[in-house]
């Protein structure tokens, strides 16, 4: 089963919300996500998308090199922030 997409900036909030809860069902997983709010009051929405999605899609190294990744000190391979590409007009 392919992992669901979750907005990367909400990972820490969602993780705090489901800390210590066993995520054994999709309903529990979605309920924990839906119960998450940011400091500014943004409520998270989550839904299951039905359908089949292709696994194994890889991003070419050439494209990855154009991303602005700021790796975190703890587990930098997994923990990073994707910073926006700034353009000048």
LONU-285145 format. One line per 4 residues: number of its first residue (from 1); for each residue x, y, z of N, C-alpha, C. Coordinates in nm, 4 decimals, always signed. Each point is the difference from the previous one (the first is absolute). Layout:
<rs>
NUM	X,Y,Z,X,Y,Z,X,Y,Z; ...
</rs>
This chain:
<rs>
1	+0.0842,-0.1182,+0.0000,-0.0842,+0.1182,+0.0000,+0.0884,+0.1241,+0.0000; -0.0298,+0.0907,-0.0843,+0.0777,+0.1223,-0.0099,-0.0315,+0.0932,+0.1159; +0.1009,+0.0686,+0.0493,-0.0166,+0.0919,+0.1118,-0.0797,+0.1222,-0.0452; -0.0882,+0.0522,+0.0864,-0.0771,+0.1185,-0.0360,+0.0879,+0.1245,+0.0001
5	-0.0421,+0.0991,-0.0734,+0.0723,+0.1268,-0.0065,-0.0461,+0.0867,+0.1162; +0.0933,+0.0590,+0.0689,-0.0295,+0.0900,+0.1116,+0.0869,+0.1232,-0.0178; -0.0588,+0.1165,+0.0123,+0.0741,+0.1249,-0.0112,+0.1181,-0.0018,+0.0970; +0.1206,+0.0172,-0.0528,+0.1210,-0.0173,+0.0811,+0.0097,+0.0963,+0.1174
9	-0.0581,+0.1179,-0.0097,+0.0097,+0.0963,+0.1100,-0.0879,-0.0386,+0.1195; -0.0883,-0.0962,-0.0198,-0.0892,-0.0415,+0.1077,+0.0452,-0.1269,+0.0703; +0.1088,-0.0606,-0.0465,+0.0457,-0.1261,+0.0587,+0.0155,+0.0081,+0.1514; +0.0657,+0.1027,+0.0497,+0.0261,+0.0073,+0.1439,-0.1293,+0.0151,+0.0785
13	-0.0935,+0.0785,-0.0502,-0.1296,+0.0185,+0.0676,-0.0791,-0.1307,+0.0017; -0.0049,-0.0668,-0.1148,-0.0743,-0.1261,-0.0098,+0.0652,-0.1056,+0.0884; +0.1319,-0.0081,-0.0030,+0.0714,-0.0981,+0.0821,-0.0274,+0.0207,+0.1478; -0.0049,+0.1239,+0.0447,-0.0303,+0.0294,+0.1404,-0.1420,-0.0423,+0.0346
17	-0.0900,+0.0179,-0.0956,-0.1404,-0.0325,+0.0238,-0.0237,-0.1500,+0.0144; +0.0748,-0.0811,-0.0712,-0.0237,-0.1447,+0.0083,+0.1033,-0.0728,+0.0863; +0.0815,+0.0722,+0.0700,+0.1026,-0.0602,+0.0854,-0.0628,-0.0973,+0.0990; +0.0506,-0.1212,+0.0018,-0.0455,-0.1013,+0.0930,-0.1261,-0.0736,-0.0409
21	-0.0591,+0.0384,-0.1134,-0.1217,-0.0670,-0.0466,+0.0377,-0.1019,-0.1079; -0.0433,-0.1236,+0.0146,+0.0299,-0.0979,-0.1046,-0.0820,+0.0292,-0.1261; +0.0667,+0.0124,-0.1108,-0.0669,+0.0309,-0.1269,-0.0295,-0.1310,-0.0734; -0.0974,-0.0719,+0.0493,-0.0296,-0.1327,-0.0539,-0.1027,+0.0015,-0.1112
25	-0.0762,+0.1063,-0.0092,-0.1016,+0.0063,-0.1051,+0.0099,+0.1322,-0.0740; -0.0524,+0.0010,-0.1205,-0.0017,+0.1233,-0.0775,-0.0862,+0.1051,+0.0691; -0.1101,-0.0436,+0.0614,-0.0882,+0.0933,+0.0700,+0.0738,+0.0716,+0.1146; +0.0802,-0.0727,+0.0758,+0.0783,+0.0597,+0.1089,+0.1034,+0.0966,-0.0552
29	+0.0679,-0.0421,-0.1053,+0.1012,+0.0830,-0.0657,-0.0612,+0.1326,-0.0449; -0.1134,-0.0073,-0.0703,-0.0649,+0.1212,-0.0509,-0.0536,+0.0865,+0.1143; -0.0529,-0.0628,+0.1060,-0.0518,+0.0763,+0.1139,+0.1114,+0.0801,+0.0677; +0.1170,-0.0591,+0.0128,+0.1133,+0.0719,+0.0608,+0.0425,+0.1179,-0.0861
33	+0.0000,-0.0183,-0.1297,+0.0359,+0.1103,-0.0900,-0.1059,+0.1093,+0.0072; -0.1265,-0.0384,-0.0051,-0.1095,+0.0976,+0.0028,-0.0070,+0.0764,+0.1322; +0.0517,-0.0573,+0.1063,-0.0014,+0.0662,+0.1299,+0.1161,+0.0947,+0.0218; +0.0779,+0.0252,-0.1030,+0.1191,+0.0843,+0.0099,-0.0322,+0.1434,-0.0408
37	+0.0518,+0.0942,+0.0778,-0.0107,+0.1425,-0.0338,+0.1356,+0.0653,+0.0187; +0.0264,+0.1030,-0.0781,+0.1241,+0.0758,+0.0146,-0.0181,+0.1061,+0.1083; +0.1083,+0.0688,+0.0347,-0.0076,+0.1062,+0.1007,-0.0927,+0.1125,-0.0452; -0.0106,+0.0196,-0.1298,-0.0855,+0.1070,-0.0521,-0.1442,-0.0449,-0.0178
41	-0.0309,-0.1256,+0.0338,-0.1374,-0.0482,-0.0074,-0.0375,-0.0716,-0.1282; +0.0969,-0.0196,-0.0890,-0.0268,-0.0720,-0.1244,-0.0371,-0.1444,+0.0334; -0.1194,-0.0426,-0.0391,-0.0451,-0.1369,+0.0262,+0.0376,-0.0877,-0.1191; +0.0548,-0.1150,+0.0288,+0.0452,-0.0921,-0.1032,-0.1164,-0.0849,-0.0484
45	-0.0086,-0.0170,-0.1307,-0.1009,-0.0871,-0.0600,+0.0705,-0.1218,-0.0564; -0.0650,-0.1137,+0.0093,+0.0581,-0.1232,-0.0541,-0.1127,-0.0868,-0.0543; +0.0243,-0.0616,-0.1129,-0.0966,-0.0901,-0.0602,+0.0719,-0.1128,-0.0709; -0.0661,-0.1090,-0.0154,+0.0571,-0.1122,-0.0745,-0.0361,+0.0166,-0.1466
49	+0.0986,-0.0086,-0.0842,-0.0226,+0.0055,-0.1437,-0.0072,-0.1423,-0.0519; -0.1089,-0.0304,-0.0640,-0.0090,-0.1344,-0.0574,+0.0693,+0.0020,-0.1354; +0.0572,-0.1113,-0.0343,+0.0685,-0.0088,-0.1279,+0.1309,-0.0735,+0.0158; +0.0622,-0.0223,-0.1104,+0.1282,-0.0690,-0.0026,+0.1068,+0.1004,-0.0415
53	+0.1095,+0.0005,+0.0746,+0.1067,+0.0936,-0.0274,+0.1285,-0.0773,-0.0266; +0.0725,+0.0445,-0.0958,+0.1218,-0.0684,-0.0405,+0.1078,+0.0144,+0.1072; +0.0586,-0.1118,+0.0376,+0.1116,-0.0006,+0.0942,+0.1317,+0.0046,-0.0762; +0.1054,+0.0365,+0.0701,+0.1335,-0.0082,-0.0570,+0.0384,+0.1148,-0.0911
57	-0.0751,+0.1074,+0.0000,+0.0365,+0.1152,-0.0822,+0.1204,+0.0667,+0.0651; +0.1054,+0.0176,-0.0743,+0.1214,+0.0605,+0.0537,+0.0233,+0.1375,-0.0612; +0.0468,+0.0903,+0.0828,+0.0345,+0.1341,-0.0468,+0.1440,-0.0042,-0.0464; +0.0261,+0.0427,-0.1226,+0.1374,-0.0026,-0.0508,+0.0937,+0.0868,+0.0856
61	+0.1248,-0.0449,+0.0132,+0.1002,+0.0748,+0.0774,+0.0117,+0.1434,-0.0487; -0.0082,+0.0192,-0.1289,+0.0125,+0.1349,-0.0575,-0.1080,+0.0941,+0.0553; -0.1219,-0.0514,+0.0133,-0.1081,+0.0818,+0.0562,+0.0196,+0.0207,+0.1500; +0.0406,-0.1057,+0.0717,+0.0223,+0.0111,+0.1446,+0.1041,+0.1073,+0.0328
65	+0.0983,+0.0151,-0.0864,+0.1060,+0.0981,+0.0246,-0.0502,+0.1432,-0.0096; -0.1163,+0.0205,-0.0615,-0.0561,+0.1346,-0.0117,-0.0832,+0.0388,+0.1222; -0.0288,-0.0974,+0.0867,-0.0795,+0.0272,+0.1191,+0.0863,+0.0649,+0.1066; -0.0589,+0.0860,+0.0776,+0.0703,+0.0682,+0.1084,-0.0327,-0.0721,+0.1308
69	+0.0786,-0.1018,+0.0314,-0.0222,-0.0785,+0.1218,+0.0849,+0.0532,+0.1137; -0.0632,+0.0210,+0.1132,+0.0714,+0.0364,+0.1224,-0.0118,-0.1215,+0.0918; +0.1080,-0.0768,+0.0105,-0.0028,-0.1230,+0.0782,+0.0115,+0.0316,+0.1488; -0.0761,-0.0732,+0.0801,-0.0007,+0.0178,+0.1448,+0.1148,-0.0787,+0.0616
73	+0.0370,+0.0338,+0.1221,+0.1149,-0.0655,+0.0639,-0.0311,-0.1439,+0.0416; -0.1252,-0.0287,+0.0334,-0.0390,-0.1358,+0.0390,-0.0527,-0.0728,-0.1236; +0.0641,-0.1114,-0.0328,-0.0392,-0.0825,-0.1163,-0.0197,+0.0854,-0.1260; +0.1029,+0.0662,-0.0468,-0.0146,+0.0922,-0.1129,-0.0493,-0.0652,-0.1288
77	+0.0182,-0.1302,-0.0155,-0.0488,-0.0677,-0.1203,-0.1531,-0.0009,-0.0035; -0.0614,-0.0021,+0.1189,-0.1458,-0.0050,+0.0090,-0.0621,+0.1331,+0.0367; +0.0729,+0.0831,+0.0728,-0.0549,+0.1255,+0.0519,+0.0622,+0.1186,-0.0711; -0.0826,+0.0684,-0.0749,+0.0489,+0.1165,-0.0737,-0.1166,+0.0918,-0.0314
81	+0.0328,+0.1231,-0.0325,-0.0981,+0.0988,-0.0415,+0.0289,+0.0335,-0.1451; -0.1045,+0.0003,-0.0808,+0.0148,+0.0421,-0.1391,-0.0320,+0.1479,-0.0036; +0.1007,+0.0809,-0.0290,-0.0177,+0.1441,-0.0022,-0.0426,+0.0433,-0.1395; -0.0773,+0.1084,-0.0075,-0.0493,+0.0449,-0.1316,+0.1134,+0.0506,-0.0899
85	-0.0260,-0.0071,-0.1269,+0.0914,+0.0597,-0.0982,-0.0418,+0.1443,-0.0170; +0.0888,+0.0884,+0.0303,-0.0317,+0.1422,-0.0118,+0.0371,+0.0485,-0.1377; -0.0869,+0.0783,-0.0582,+0.0278,+0.0590,-0.1314,-0.0067,+0.1502,+0.0118; +0.0815,+0.0666,-0.0750,+0.0015,+0.1464,-0.0006,-0.0707,+0.0464,-0.1258
89	-0.0817,+0.1047,+0.0152,-0.0718,+0.0546,-0.1154,+0.0672,+0.1229,-0.0502
</rs>
